Amino acid sequence: MNHRHQQNHNLSIMRSCAWASLLALCLLPVAQAQKTPIVPFRKNQNTGIETKSERNQLFVNPGTGNDSTGDGSSTAPWKTITQALRVAQPDTVIQLAPGTYSTETGEFFPLHLKPGVTILGDRPTKGKDIIIRGGGYYLSPTFARQNITILGANQAAIAGVTLINPHPRGYGLWIESSSVTVTDNTFTGSTHDGISVTGNSGGAIAGNYFVQNGANGITIYGISGPEVRDNLFENTGFGINIAESAAPVLIGNRITGNKDGILVQARALPVLRNNTIVGNSRYGLVAISQSQPNLGTANEAGGNIFQNNGELDISANSSNNIPAFGNQLSASRTSGKIDFQGIAQLVSAVPTPASSQATATPLQGPDRQAVLPPPTVPAPPPPVTPQSLRYRVVVEAATPWEQSRVRDRVPDAFRSFSRGRRVMQVGAFINLSKAEQLVQQLKSYSIVARIEPY
């Protein structure tokens, strides 16, 4: 009995070993697979930009890449962003090597971003050695033909590059009715704006450097409401230009060394919190027309710093009171209707009329451009007496769309008659030079005006 019991025990051990060996063989592929785990992406802190694993990346190198023989891998990169964008699918990062991306290296401008695709350079240096330079024509639904470097797309992102558009009236990045994440880039050397945001756009513009652009660092208009956070704007005409019915949120930006720090015009309703607006040569902030920048209310202090701007820190010539509670500024360095208690009634956002959102039919044509407003057209000074006026400036504006467009530039314009035709009178002056100056300013917006005897 003991012998049989021992045999049974040995048989049981052998069976257990056999099952264990079989189980080990079955699990062997799993164990091997675990040596190279598949990591779909890792999310960088504080940015919202997702850095994909190599499995989800396309590589571009303007020096060693080849669009014909490459496959977009790290060992066989493509030469152009143009080629990478042709094949990129959503949830893809296009990783750029240092170098200059231009027509000389094979790029076709403008580059059109694709939804869910990220262009990624070197974020710590804000793209110091990764330069995208060039421009091409884009027919904007709202502003006719423009010369731009890159066109944004919904849920796309761009980070760690330098954008330059040296062409006449050139824009670096054009965002139209889409939400784009724009972080840690340098926008410089564009002859008009670093970024233009128009239509009904959102998204985030954070941690970028805007310097030495021709007209503005950023123009935001339409009914757009992006978040503009922690950027540096310097040595440009206007650091930030906000127009039409735009309502962006500006947080933690530093705006210095520009002609004017921020211009708020038309019916724009931006919110400003914790910005530093110092050392601009003329004004820190200008508010005109029916705009109302929210600089702080009794319920939410502004926390903005205004110091050492050339003429005034705040020039408020808007028809609305400007709430400005809880900021670091001197009331003696301001002018206009400013409510330092922060109890002024806030204007509600008003959607842009359909007529002004339509395609700019009067500006159509291959050689016509609608120019986004760099300096605004100032309202003409009030006459001393009617008898002292000698010249008036008028614009033929027959349609409601044309009349609205004129009032956006000169809020005090009114309807009148000239030579039996209906016109808009936009100014009346004592001397001819002032009238000629207004005509030239309106011409920069593609608005044709003329001077007549008063």
C-alpha positions in Angstrom: 0.0 0.0 0.0 2.8 2.3 0.8 4.5 1.5 -2.5 1.2 2.3 -4.5 0.7 5.4 -2.5 4.2 6.6 -3.4 3.5 5.9 -7.1 0.3 7.9 -7.1 2.1 10.7 -5.3 4.9 10.8 -7.9 2.3 10.6 -10.8 0.5 13.6 -9.3 3.7 15.6 -9.1 4.5 14.8 -12.8 1.1 15.9 -13.9 1.5 19.2 -12.0 4.9 19.8 -13.6 3.5 19.1 -17.0 0.6 21.5 -16.6 3.0 24.1 -15.2 5.3 23.7 -18.2 2.3 24.0 -20.6 1.1 27.0 -18.9 4.5 28.6 -19.1 4.7 28.0 -22.8 1.2 29.5 -23.3 2.3 32.6 -21.3 5.6 33.0 -22.9 4.4 35.3 -25.8 2.7 37.5 -23.3 5.8 37.8 -21.2 7.8 38.7 -24.3 5.3 41.3 -25.4 5.5 43.0 -22.0 9.1 43.8 -22.7 8.0 46.5 -25.3 4.9 48.0 -23.9 2.7 50.1 -26.3 2.3 53.6 -24.8 -0.2 55.6 -26.9 0.8 59.0 -25.5 2.0 61.0 -22.6 0.6 64.3 -21.7 2.9 67.2 -20.9 2.0 69.1 -17.8 0.4 72.6 -18.0 0.0 72.6 -21.8 -2.7 70.3 -23.2 -0.2 69.3 -26.0 0.0 65.5 -26.2 3.4 64.0 -27.1 2.8 60.7 -28.9 5.1 57.7 -28.9 7.1 57.1 -32.1 4.3 54.8 -33.2 2.1 58.0 -33.6 4.7 60.4 -34.9 5.8 61.6 -38.3 9.3 63.0 -38.5 10.5 65.9 -40.8 14.0 67.1 -41.4 14.6 69.9 -44.0 18.3 68.9 -44.2 18.4 65.1 -44.4 14.8 64.2 -45.2 13.4 63.1 -48.5 9.8 63.3 -49.6 10.3 60.6 -52.3 12.3 57.9 -50.4 11.4 58.7 -46.8 8.5 57.1 -44.9 8.2 59.7 -42.1 10.0 57.5 -39.5 12.9 58.8 -37.3 15.4 57.0 -39.5 13.8 58.0 -42.9 12.2 61.4 -42.3 10.4 63.5 -44.8 11.9 66.7 -46.0 8.8 69.0 -45.9 5.9 69.7 -43.5 3.8 69.8 -46.7 4.3 66.1 -47.2 3.7 65.2 -43.6 0.4 67.1 -43.6 -0.7 65.2 -46.7 -0.6 61.9 -45.0 -1.1 62.8 -41.3 -4.2 61.3 -39.7 -5.9 62.6 -36.5 -4.0 62.1 -33.3 -0.6 62.5 -35.0 2.4 64.6 -34.0 4.6 66.0 -36.8 8.0 66.3 -35.1 10.3 68.9 -36.7 14.0 68.8 -36.7 16.0 72.0 -36.4 16.3 74.0 -39.7 14.4 76.4 -41.9 11.2 75.3 -43.6 10.6 77.5 -46.7 9.9 77.4 -50.4 13.6 76.8 -50.9 13.3 73.5 -49.0 10.2 72.5 -50.9 7.3 73.8 -48.8 4.0 75.0 -50.3 2.4 77.9 -48.5 0.1 78.3 -46.9 0.4 75.2 -44.8 -3.0 73.9 -43.9 -3.2 72.2 -40.4 -5.5 69.2 -40.1 -7.9 68.5 -37.3 -6.3 66.6 -34.4 -2.8 67.0 -35.8 0.1 68.7 -33.9 3.1 70.4 -35.4 5.9 70.1 -32.7 9.3 71.7 -32.7 11.4 72.7 -29.6 9.2 74.1 -26.9 11.9 75.0 -24.3 13.5 77.5 -26.8 10.2 78.6 -28.3 11.4 77.3 -31.7 14.6 79.3 -31.8 16.2 77.0 -34.4 13.0 75.6 -36.0 11.9 78.3 -38.4 8.9 78.2 -40.8 9.3 81.1 -43.2 7.0 82.0 -46.1 3.5 82.8 -47.1 0.8 82.1 -49.7 -2.7 83.3 -50.5 -5.8 82.2 -48.6 -9.3 83.3 -49.5 -10.9 84.0 -46.1 -14.7 83.7 -45.8 -14.7 87.0 -43.9 -11.7 89.0 -45.0 -11.2 88.2 -48.7 -7.7 87.2 -49.9 -4.9 87.2 -47.3 -1.2 86.1 -47.3 -0.6 83.7 -44.5 2.0 81.2 -43.4 -0.2 78.6 -41.7 -4.0 78.1 -41.6 -5.3 76.6 -38.4 -7.8 73.8 -38.1 -10.2 72.7 -35.3 -8.5 70.8 -32.5 -5.1 71.2 -34.2 -2.0 72.4 -32.3 1.3 74.0 -33.0 4.2 74.3 -30.5 7.9 75.1 -30.4 8.4 76.8 -33.8 9.3 80.3 -35.1 6.8 81.7 -37.7 7.8 84.4 -40.1 5.8 85.8 -43.0 8.0 88.5 -44.9 5.5 89.0 -47.7 3.5 92.2 -48.0 0.6 92.3 -45.4 1.8 88.9 -44.2 0.3 87.0 -41.3 2.1 84.1 -39.5 -0.9 82.1 -38.3 -4.5 82.6 -39.4 -7.2 81.0 -37.2 -10.7 81.2 -38.6 -13.8 79.7 -36.9 -11.7 77.0 -35.2 -10.1 76.2 -31.9 -6.3 75.8 -32.1 -3.8 75.3 -29.3 -0.8 77.5 -29.8 1.9 77.2 -27.2 5.6 78.1 -26.8 6.2 79.6 -30.2 7.9 82.7 -31.5 6.0 85.0 -33.9 8.4 87.6 -35.4 9.1 89.4 -38.7 5.6 89.1 -40.2 4.8 92.3 -42.0 1.3 92.5 -40.6 0.4 90.2 -37.6 1.9 87.3 -35.8 -1.6 85.7 -35.4 -5.0 86.7 -36.7 -8.1 85.1 -35.0 -11.4 85.7 -36.7 -14.9 84.3 -37.2 -16.1 82.3 -34.3 -12.8 80.9 -32.9 -11.8 79.7 -29.5 -8.7 77.7 -28.3 -5.7 78.7 -26.3 -2.7 80.9 -27.2 -0.2 80.5 -24.3 3.4 81.0 -23.6 4.4 82.5 -26.9 6.8 85.4 -27.8 5.6 88.1 -30.1 8.2 90.6 -31.3 8.8 92.9 -34.2 5.7 92.2 -36.3 4.6 94.9 -38.6 1.2 95.9 -37.3 0.0 93.8 -34.3 1.2 90.8 -32.3 -2.4 89.4 -32.3 -5.6 90.6 -33.9 -8.8 89.1 -32.4 -12.2 89.9 -33.9 -15.4 88.4 -35.3 -17.1 86.8 -32.3 -14.0 85.0 -31.3 -13.2 84.2 -27.6 -9.8 82.5 -27.3 -7.8 82.4 -24.0 -4.6 84.4 -24.4 -2.4 83.5 -21.5 1.2 84.1 -20.3 2.5 85.5 -23.6 5.1 88.3 -24.1 4.3 91.1 -26.6 7.0 93.6 -27.4 8.3 96.0 -30.1 5.2 96.0 -32.4 2.5 98.6 -33.3 -0.2 97.2 -31.1 0.6 94.3 -28.9 -3.0 93.0 -29.0 -5.8 94.4 -31.2 -9.3 93.4 -30.3 -12.2 94.4 -32.6 -15.7 93.7 -33.8 -17.6 91.6 -31.2 -14.7 89.6 -30.0 -14.6 88.6 -26.3 -11.2 87.0 -25.5 -9.8 86.3 -22.0 -6.4 87.8 -21.5 -4.5 86.4 -18.4 -1.0 86.9 -17.2 0.5 88.5 -20.4 3.4 90.9 -20.4 2.9 93.7 -22.9 5.8 96.1 -23.2 7.7 98.3 -25.6 4.9 98.6 -28.2 3.4 101.7 -29.7 0.2 100.9 -27.8 -0.2 97.9 -25.6 -3.8 96.9 -26.2 -6.4 98.4 -28.5 -10.1 97.6 -27.9 -12.5 98.8 -30.5 -16.0 98.4 -32.1 -18.1 96.2 -29.7 -15.3 94.1 -28.3 -15.7 92.8 -24.7 -12.4 91.3 -23.6 -11.7 90.3 -20.0 -8.2 91.2 -18.6 -6.7 89.6 -15.5 -3.2 89.7 -14.0 -1.6 91.3 -17.1 1.5 93.5 -16.9 1.2 96.5 -19.4 4.2 98.7 -19.0 6.6 100.9 -21.0 4.6 101.2 -24.2 5.5 104.4 -26.0 2.0 105.9 -26.3 -0.9 104.2 -24.4 -1.1 101.0 -22.2 -4.7 100.4 -23.2 -7.0 102.3 -25.6 -10.8 101.7 -25.6 -12.9 103.3 -28.2 -16.4 103.1 -29.9 -18.8 100.8 -28.0 -16.1 98.5 -26.6 -15.9 97.6 -22.9 -12.8 95.9 -21.7 -13.4 94.3 -18.3 -10.4 95.2 -16.2 -11.9 94.1 -12.9 -15.1 94.1 -10.9 -16.0 94.2 -7.3 -16.6 90.5 -7.4 -13.4 89.7 -9.3 -10.4 92.1 -9.0 -8.4 92.7 -12.2 -4.9 92.3 -10.8 -3.5 94.1 -13.9 -0.4 96.3 -13.6 -0.2 99.6 -15.7 3.0 101.6 -15.4 5.3 103.9 -17.3 3.3 104.0 -20.6 4.3 107.1 -22.6 1.1 109.3 -22.7 -1.4 107.5 -20.5 -1.8 104.1 -19.0 -5.5 103.9 -20.0 -7.3 106.0 -22.6 -11.0 105.3 -22.4 -12.9 106.9 -25.2 -15.6 104.3 -25.3 -19.3 105.1 -24.9 -19.4 102.6 -22.1 -18.0 102.8 -18.6 -14.8 100.7 -18.2 -14.8 98.6 -15.0 -11.3 98.7 -13.5 -11.4 97.5 -9.9 -8.4 96.0 -8.2 -5.5 97.0 -10.5 -2.1 98.6 -9.9 -2.4 101.9 -11.6 -2.6 105.6 -11.0 -5.9 107.4 -11.7 -4.0 110.5 -12.8 -2.5 108.4 -15.6 -5.9 107.6 -17.1 -8.6 109.5 -19.0 -12.2 108.8 -19.9 -15.1 106.9 -18.2 -13.3 104.5 -15.9 -15.1 102.9 -12.9 -12.4 102.1 -10.2 -15.1 100.7 -7.9 -15.9 98.0 -10.4 -19.7 98.5 -10.2 -20.3 99.6 -13.8 -22.9 97.6 -15.6 -21.3 95.1 -17.9 -22.5 95.1 -21.5 -23.8 91.8 -22.8 -22.1 90.2 -25.7 -24.0 91.0 -28.9 -23.7 88.5 -31.8 -22.3 90.1 -34.9 -25.1 90.8 -37.4 -25.4 88.3 -40.2 -24.8 91.1 -42.7 -21.3 91.8 -41.3 -20.5 88.0 -41.2 -21.1 87.5 -44.9 -18.4 87.0 -47.4 -16.9 90.4 -48.2 -18.5 90.7 -51.6 -17.5 94.4 -52.2 -13.9 93.4 -51.7 -13.8 90.4 -54.1 -11.3 90.2 -56.9 -7.8 88.7 -57.3 -5.9 91.8 -56.3 -8.1 93.1 -53.5 -7.3 92.6 -49.8 -9.3 93.5 -46.8 -6.8 94.8 -44.3 -7.2 93.9 -40.7 -7.1 97.0 -38.6 -3.6 98.0 -37.4 -4.0 101.5 -36.1 -7.6 102.5 -35.7 -9.2 105.4 -37.5 -9.7 108.1 -34.8 -13.1 109.8 -34.6 -12.8 113.3 -36.0 -12.5 116.1 -33.4 -15.7 118.0 -32.7 -16.0 121.3 -34.5 -15.5 124.5 -32.6 -18.4 126.2 -34.4 -20.2 125.2 -37.6 -19.0 128.4 -39.3 -15.3 127.5 -38.7 -15.5 124.2 -40.7 -14.3 124.2 -44.3 -13.9 120.5 -45.3 -15.8 117.3 -44.8 -14.9 113.7 -45.6 -17.6 111.4 -47.0 -17.8 107.8 -48.0 -20.3 106.3 -50.5 -21.9 103.5 -48.5 -25.3 102.4 -50.0 -25.8 99.1 -48.2 -26.3 98.4 -44.5 -23.2 96.2 -44.6 -21.1 99.1 -46.0 -22.5 101.5 -43.5 -21.8 99.2 -40.6 -18.2 98.7 -41.8 -17.7 102.5 -41.9 -19.1 102.9 -38.3 -16.7 100.2 -37.1 -13.9 102.5 -38.1 -15.5 105.9 -37.3 -18.3 105.4 -34.7 -19.5 109.0 -35.1 -20.2 108.7 -38.8 -23.7 109.5 -39.9 -25.8 109.4 -43.1 -25.9 112.4 -45.3 -26.3 113.4 -49.0 -23.8 114.5 -51.6 -24.5 115.3 -55.3 -27.9 113.8 -54.9 -26.6 110.5 -53.6 -26.7 109.0 -50.1 -23.3 109.0 -48.3 -21.8 108.6 -44.8 -20.1 111.8 -43.4 -17.1 110.6 -41.4 -15.5 113.9 -40.5 -15.5 117.7 -40.7 -12.4 119.8 -40.4 -11.0 123.3 -40.3 -7.8 122.5 -42.2 -7.2 120.4 -45.3 -4.3 118.3 -43.9 -6.5 116.7 -41.2 -9.1 115.8 -43.8 -6.4 114.3 -46.0 -5.1 112.3 -43.1 -8.5 110.7 -42.4 -8.9 109.8 -46.1 -5.5 108.0 -46.1 -6.4 106.1 -42.9 -9.7 105.0 -44.3 -7.9 103.9 -47.5 -5.7 101.5 -45.4 -9.0 99.7 -44.6 -10.0 99.6 -48.3 -12.7 102.3 -47.6 -12.7 104.9 -50.3 -13.4 108.4 -49.0 -13.3 111.9 -50.6 -13.0 115.5 -49.5 -15.7 118.0 -50.2 -16.3 121.7 -49.2 -18.3 121.8 -46.0 
